[in-house]
Amino acid sequence: MDKQSAEDRCKGEIADNLHLRQELPGIVRDLVATCSYEGCFDHVDPESISSREIIIDIVNRTYRILYPGYFTRRRIDRVNLEFYYGQKITELFDLLADQISRAIRHDCLRYGLPCTDCRHRGSSESLRFLRSLPAMRVVLGKDVRATWEGDPAAKSHDEIIVSYPGLFTITVYRMAHQLQEQNVPLIPRIMTEHAHSFTGIDIHPGAEIGESFFIDHGTGVVIGETTRIGNRVRIYQGVTLGALSLKKAEVEQLRGRKRHPTIEDDVIIYAGATILGGDTVIGARSTIGGNVWLTESVPPDTEVFAGKAELVFKSAVHGSGLAETTP
């Protein structure tokens, strides 16, 4: 291709690109128009909503406070521990206060609620959350020990803290639940959904979970909003503590009411079990076997297992002519 031909081709490509770009303003106008359409959602407002990115940063900062020395690049020892905590707590206070203020202001303006002095409440609720951290560390220590006692594959407490998805999700849940108890909007759910996307374990921040809680493996676990779990409970992957299916007309009637089961102390729930309904209570010290489906209560000290499935055995030897057999 000669020089003139190359220049002509380049000019043609530029002209074609400019022609296509002329459609962009029309697309912009169409998108703006959807912001006035009732069926579409936006947050076009002078006041910004809480930032999901910053809330995830708050989760990570709180995690480093709850487990000092495990997730920092620099070494922490007893000499600089107070300095470390002083710096991290101050930074967390400011970040969290701002995000809580934004969440509260969002509710006030978006839903026409009475003004509640958003800035002051943001700071006071942030301080209240920070006050809860020492007690939260004590409870999480019991969760770590429950994991150690329940999993013979664990090599150390350190391994559990730095690598177990169940503990990560429980830790984030305990942060989010504290904020939920403080009636902080929006932020708790962002926290637990971050953990959900990271681990595959879905715990609603409204659930009430006691001490020494252990989730083994974890993927596919679902714990609904109004679930109540006692102390020393152990559950495995794929367990659902959920609500019964509702008709559309019933959703608003049951919003805020107890829809999920109660699990009492020292219960073990094996993989794939599904327990549904707000009136369903699993009594203390009971064991629920794998793949069990329950919508009714179980008395204390009860073992519930699914009946043995009928298995079909077929010879893998080609051309053997052996018939299928059932045990």
C-alpha positions as CSV (number, residue, x, y, z in Angstrom):
1,M,0.0,0.0,0.0
2,D,1.5,3.4,-1.0
3,K,1.6,6.4,1.2
4,Q,-1.3,8.2,-0.4
5,S,-3.5,5.1,0.0
6,A,-2.6,4.8,3.7
7,E,-3.4,8.4,4.3
8,D,-6.8,8.1,2.6
9,R,-7.7,5.0,4.6
10,C,-6.7,6.8,7.8
11,K,-8.9,9.7,6.9
12,G,-11.8,7.4,6.1
13,E,-11.5,5.6,9.5
14,I,-11.5,9.0,11.3
15,A,-14.6,10.2,9.4
16,D,-16.4,6.9,10.1
17,N,-15.6,7.2,13.8
18,L,-16.8,10.8,14.0
19,H,-20.0,9.8,12.2
20,L,-20.7,7.0,14.8
21,R,-19.9,9.3,17.7
22,Q,-22.6,11.6,16.6
23,E,-25.1,9.1,18.1
24,L,-23.7,9.5,21.6
25,P,-25.6,12.7,22.5
26,G,-28.9,10.9,21.6
27,I,-28.0,8.0,23.8
28,V,-27.2,10.4,26.6
29,R,-30.6,12.1,26.2
30,D,-32.4,8.7,26.3
31,L,-30.6,7.7,29.5
32,V,-31.5,11.1,31.1
33,A,-35.1,10.5,30.2
34,T,-35.2,7.2,32.0
35,C,-34.3,9.0,35.2
36,S,-37.9,10.4,35.1
37,Y,-39.4,7.0,34.5
38,E,-41.2,5.5,37.5
39,G,-39.9,2.0,36.8
40,C,-36.2,3.0,36.8
41,F,-34.0,3.8,39.8
42,D,-31.3,6.4,40.3
43,H,-29.7,8.4,43.1
44,V,-29.4,11.7,41.3
45,D,-29.3,14.0,44.3
46,P,-27.3,16.9,45.8
47,E,-26.4,14.6,48.7
48,S,-24.3,11.6,48.0
49,I,-25.2,8.1,49.4
50,S,-22.8,6.0,51.5
51,S,-20.0,4.7,49.4
52,R,-19.8,0.9,49.1
53,E,-16.1,1.1,48.4
54,I,-15.4,3.1,51.6
55,I,-17.6,0.7,53.7
56,I,-15.6,-2.2,52.4
57,D,-12.5,-0.3,53.5
58,I,-14.1,0.2,56.9
59,V,-14.7,-3.6,57.1
60,N,-11.0,-4.2,56.4
61,R,-9.8,-1.6,58.9
62,T,-12.1,-3.0,61.6
63,Y,-10.8,-6.5,60.8
64,R,-7.2,-5.3,61.4
65,I,-8.3,-3.8,64.7
66,L,-10.1,-7.0,65.8
67,Y,-7.1,-9.2,64.8
68,P,-4.1,-7.0,65.4
69,G,-0.9,-8.1,63.7
70,Y,-2.4,-10.6,61.3
71,F,-3.3,-8.4,58.4
72,T,-0.7,-5.6,58.6
73,R,2.5,-5.2,56.6
74,R,4.5,-3.9,59.6
75,R,5.2,-5.8,62.7
76,I,3.2,-5.0,65.8
77,D,4.6,-5.7,69.3
78,R,3.6,-4.8,72.9
79,V,5.7,-1.6,72.7
80,N,3.8,0.0,69.8
81,L,0.4,-1.7,70.3
82,E,-1.2,1.4,72.0
83,F,0.2,3.7,69.3
84,Y,-1.1,1.3,66.6
85,Y,-4.6,1.2,68.2
86,G,-4.7,5.0,68.7
87,Q,-3.9,5.7,65.1
88,K,-6.3,3.1,63.7
89,I,-9.2,3.9,66.0
90,T,-9.0,7.6,65.2
91,E,-8.9,7.0,61.4
92,L,-11.8,4.5,61.7
93,F,-13.9,6.9,63.8
94,D,-13.7,9.6,61.1
95,L,-14.5,7.3,58.2
96,L,-17.4,5.6,59.9
97,A,-18.9,8.8,61.3
98,D,-19.0,10.3,57.8
99,Q,-20.5,7.2,56.2
100,I,-23.2,6.8,58.9
101,S,-24.0,10.5,58.5
102,R,-24.5,10.0,54.8
103,A,-26.7,6.9,55.3
104,I,-28.9,8.7,57.8
105,R,-29.2,11.8,55.6
106,H,-30.1,9.6,52.7
107,D,-33.0,8.2,54.6
108,C,-34.2,11.6,55.8
109,L,-34.2,13.2,52.3
110,R,-35.1,10.2,50.2
111,Y,-38.0,9.1,52.3
112,G,-39.2,12.3,53.9
113,L,-38.2,11.4,57.4
114,P,-37.8,14.0,60.2
115,C,-34.4,15.5,60.5
116,T,-32.3,13.8,63.1
117,D,-29.1,15.9,63.2
118,C,-27.3,13.6,60.8
119,R,-23.7,14.8,61.5
120,H,-24.0,14.6,65.3
121,R,-25.7,11.2,65.1
122,G,-23.0,9.9,62.7
123,S,-20.3,10.7,65.2
124,S,-22.2,9.4,68.2
125,E,-23.0,6.1,66.5
126,S,-19.5,5.7,65.2
127,L,-18.2,6.2,68.8
128,R,-20.8,3.7,70.1
129,F,-19.6,1.1,67.5
130,L,-16.0,1.6,68.6
131,R,-17.0,1.1,72.2
132,S,-18.3,-2.3,71.3
133,L,-15.0,-3.5,69.8
134,P,-13.4,-4.8,73.0
135,A,-16.4,-7.0,73.8
136,M,-16.6,-8.1,70.2
137,R,-13.0,-9.2,70.3
138,V,-13.8,-11.4,73.3
139,V,-16.8,-13.0,71.5
140,L,-14.7,-13.6,68.3
141,G,-12.0,-15.3,70.4
142,K,-14.7,-17.8,71.4
143,D,-15.6,-18.2,67.7
144,V,-12.0,-19.0,66.9
145,R,-11.8,-21.5,69.7
146,A,-15.0,-23.1,68.6
147,T,-13.6,-23.5,65.1
148,W,-10.4,-25.1,66.5
149,E,-12.4,-27.5,68.6
150,G,-14.8,-28.4,65.8
151,D,-12.3,-28.9,62.9
152,P,-9.5,-31.5,63.4
153,A,-8.0,-30.3,60.1
154,A,-7.1,-26.9,61.7
155,K,-3.4,-26.7,62.4
156,S,-3.5,-23.6,64.6
157,H,-5.6,-20.7,65.7
158,D,-3.5,-18.5,63.4
159,E,-4.4,-20.6,60.4
160,I,-8.1,-20.2,61.3
161,I,-7.8,-16.4,61.6
162,V,-5.9,-15.8,58.3
163,S,-7.6,-18.3,56.1
164,Y,-11.0,-19.6,57.2
165,P,-13.9,-18.1,55.2
166,G,-16.4,-19.0,58.0
167,L,-14.6,-16.9,60.5
168,F,-14.2,-14.0,58.1
169,T,-18.0,-14.0,57.5
170,I,-18.8,-14.4,61.2
171,T,-16.5,-11.5,62.0
172,V,-18.1,-9.2,59.3
173,Y,-21.5,-10.3,60.5
174,R,-20.7,-9.3,64.1
175,M,-19.6,-5.8,62.9
176,A,-22.7,-5.4,60.8
177,H,-25.1,-6.7,63.5
178,Q,-23.7,-4.2,66.0
179,L,-24.5,-1.4,63.5
180,Q,-27.9,-2.9,62.8
181,E,-28.6,-2.9,66.6
182,Q,-27.8,0.8,66.5
183,N,-30.4,1.3,63.8
184,V,-27.8,2.5,61.3
185,P,-29.4,2.2,57.8
186,L,-27.9,0.7,54.7
187,I,-24.3,0.1,55.9
188,P,-24.8,-3.3,57.7
189,R,-26.3,-4.9,54.6
190,I,-23.4,-3.6,52.5
191,M,-21.0,-5.2,54.9
192,T,-22.6,-8.6,55.0
193,E,-23.2,-8.7,51.2
194,H,-19.5,-8.0,50.8
195,A,-18.7,-11.0,52.9
196,H,-21.3,-13.0,51.0
197,S,-19.7,-12.2,47.6
198,F,-16.3,-13.0,49.0
199,T,-17.1,-16.3,50.7
200,G,-20.5,-17.6,49.4
201,I,-21.8,-17.4,53.0
202,D,-24.9,-15.2,53.3
203,I,-25.7,-14.0,56.9
204,H,-28.2,-11.2,57.2
205,P,-27.1,-8.6,59.8
206,G,-30.4,-8.8,61.6
207,A,-29.9,-12.4,62.6
208,E,-29.1,-13.1,66.3
209,I,-26.2,-15.4,66.8
210,G,-24.7,-16.5,70.1
211,E,-21.2,-17.2,71.2
212,S,-18.8,-20.0,69.9
213,F,-20.4,-20.2,66.5
214,F,-18.6,-22.3,63.9
215,I,-19.3,-22.6,60.1
216,D,-17.3,-25.4,58.6
217,H,-16.4,-25.0,54.8
218,G,-19.3,-22.6,54.5
219,T,-20.1,-22.2,50.8
220,G,-23.9,-21.9,50.2
221,V,-24.8,-21.2,53.8
222,V,-27.9,-18.9,54.1
223,I,-29.0,-17.4,57.5
224,G,-32.1,-15.2,57.2
225,E,-32.9,-11.9,58.9
226,T,-34.9,-13.1,61.8
227,T,-33.0,-16.3,62.6
228,R,-32.0,-16.8,66.2
229,I,-29.0,-19.1,66.9
230,G,-27.9,-20.0,70.4
231,N,-24.4,-20.7,71.8
232,R,-22.0,-23.4,70.6
233,V,-23.9,-24.1,67.3
234,R,-22.0,-25.8,64.4
235,I,-23.3,-25.8,60.8
236,Y,-21.8,-27.1,57.6
237,Q,-21.8,-26.0,54.0
238,G,-25.1,-25.6,52.1
239,V,-27.3,-25.2,55.2
240,T,-30.3,-22.9,54.8
241,L,-32.0,-21.3,57.7
242,G,-34.7,-19.6,55.7
243,A,-38.3,-18.4,55.4
244,L,-41.2,-20.3,53.9
245,S,-42.1,-19.1,50.4
246,L,-44.6,-16.2,50.4
247,K,-47.2,-15.0,48.0
248,K,-46.7,-11.4,46.8
249,A,-49.5,-10.1,48.9
250,E,-48.0,-11.6,52.1
251,V,-44.6,-10.0,51.8
252,E,-45.5,-6.6,53.2
253,Q,-47.6,-8.2,56.0
254,L,-44.6,-10.3,57.2
255,R,-41.9,-7.7,56.7
256,G,-40.2,-7.2,60.1
257,R,-41.9,-10.2,61.7
258,K,-40.2,-13.5,62.6
259,R,-39.9,-15.6,59.4
260,H,-36.8,-17.7,60.1
261,P,-36.1,-20.6,62.5
262,T,-34.7,-20.6,66.0
263,I,-31.7,-22.8,66.7
264,E,-31.1,-23.5,70.4
265,D,-27.7,-24.2,72.1
266,D,-25.3,-26.9,71.1
267,V,-27.1,-27.9,67.9
268,I,-25.2,-29.4,64.9
269,I,-26.6,-29.0,61.4
270,Y,-24.9,-31.0,58.6
271,A,-24.4,-30.2,55.0
272,G,-27.3,-29.4,52.7
273,A,-30.0,-29.3,55.5
274,T,-32.8,-26.8,55.0
275,I,-34.8,-25.5,58.0
276,L,-37.6,-23.1,57.2
277,G,-40.2,-21.0,59.1
278,G,-40.5,-18.5,61.9
279,D,-42.3,-21.0,64.2
280,T,-39.7,-23.8,63.7
281,V,-37.5,-24.4,66.7
282,I,-34.6,-26.9,66.8
283,G,-34.2,-27.9,70.4
284,A,-30.9,-27.8,72.3
285,R,-28.3,-30.5,71.7
286,S,-30.1,-31.8,68.6
287,T,-28.4,-33.0,65.5
288,I,-29.8,-32.4,62.0
289,G,-28.4,-34.7,59.3
290,G,-27.4,-33.8,55.8
291,N,-30.0,-32.9,53.2
292,V,-32.8,-32.9,55.7
293,W,-35.8,-30.7,54.9
294,L,-37.6,-29.3,58.0
295,T,-40.6,-27.0,58.4
296,E,-41.6,-28.2,61.9
297,S,-40.0,-28.0,65.3
298,V,-37.6,-30.6,66.8
299,P,-37.5,-31.4,70.6
300,P,-34.2,-31.1,72.5
301,D,-31.8,-34.0,72.3
302,T,-33.2,-35.3,69.0
303,E,-31.4,-36.7,66.0
304,V,-33.0,-36.1,62.6
305,F,-31.7,-37.9,59.5
306,A,-33.1,-38.5,56.1
307,G,-33.9,-42.1,55.2
308,K,-31.3,-44.0,53.2
309,A,-31.7,-43.4,49.5
310,E,-32.0,-46.4,47.2
311,L,-28.7,-46.7,45.4
312,V,-28.2,-48.3,42.0
313,F,-24.9,-50.1,41.3
314,K,-23.9,-50.8,37.7
315,S,-20.8,-52.7,36.6
316,A,-18.2,-50.5,35.0
317,V,-16.8,-53.5,33.0
318,H,-17.6,-53.1,29.4
319,G,-19.5,-56.0,27.7
320,S,-19.9,-57.9,31.0
321,G,-23.7,-58.1,30.6
322,L,-24.1,-57.8,34.3
323,A,-27.5,-56.4,35.4
324,E,-28.0,-53.4,37.6
325,T,-28.4,-54.3,41.2
326,T,-29.8,-52.5,44.2
327,P,-28.4,-53.1,47.7
